[in-house]
Amino acid sequence: MNLNISIGPLVSLLAGILILVMPRLLNYIVAIYLIVMGLLGLFGSGSLRI
């Protein structure tokens, strides 16, 4: 069974939930999100094959 999971939307969803739960961490969450998206863009296709 092949299941393709895109990492981008999962990271966005996680970041959104963390911002709702802990608004004080907004700067850190946005910074980590941008770093992860940049690394995925440079080194990965942005999807996992499970």
C-alpha positions in Angstrom: 0.0 0.0 0.0 1.4 3.4 -1.0 0.4 6.5 0.8 1.8 9.8 -0.3 1.9 12.5 2.5 2.9 16.0 1.7 5.0 17.5 4.4 4.2 21.2 3.6 0.5 21.1 4.6 1.3 19.0 7.7 3.9 21.5 8.9 1.5 24.4 8.2 -1.2 22.7 10.2 1.1 22.0 13.1 2.3 25.6 13.1 -1.2 26.9 13.0 -2.3 24.8 16.0 0.8 25.8 18.0 0.1 29.5 17.3 -3.5 29.1 18.5 -2.4 27.2 21.7 0.7 29.3 22.5 0.4 32.8 20.9 3.6 34.0 22.7 5.7 31.6 20.6 4.5 33.2 17.3 8.0 34.5 16.3 9.7 31.1 17.0 7.0 29.1 15.2 7.1 31.3 12.1 10.9 31.2 12.0 11.0 27.4 12.4 8.3 27.0 9.7 10.2 29.2 7.3 13.4 27.2 7.9 11.7 23.9 7.5 10.0 25.0 4.2 13.3 26.4 2.9 15.1 23.1 3.7 12.4 21.1 2.1 12.5 23.3 -1.0 16.3 22.9 -1.3 16.8 19.3 -0.4 13.6 17.4 -0.6 10.6 17.0 -2.8 8.3 17.9 0.0 6.5 14.5 0.3 7.0 11.3 2.1 6.3 7.9 0.6 5.0 5.5 3.2 
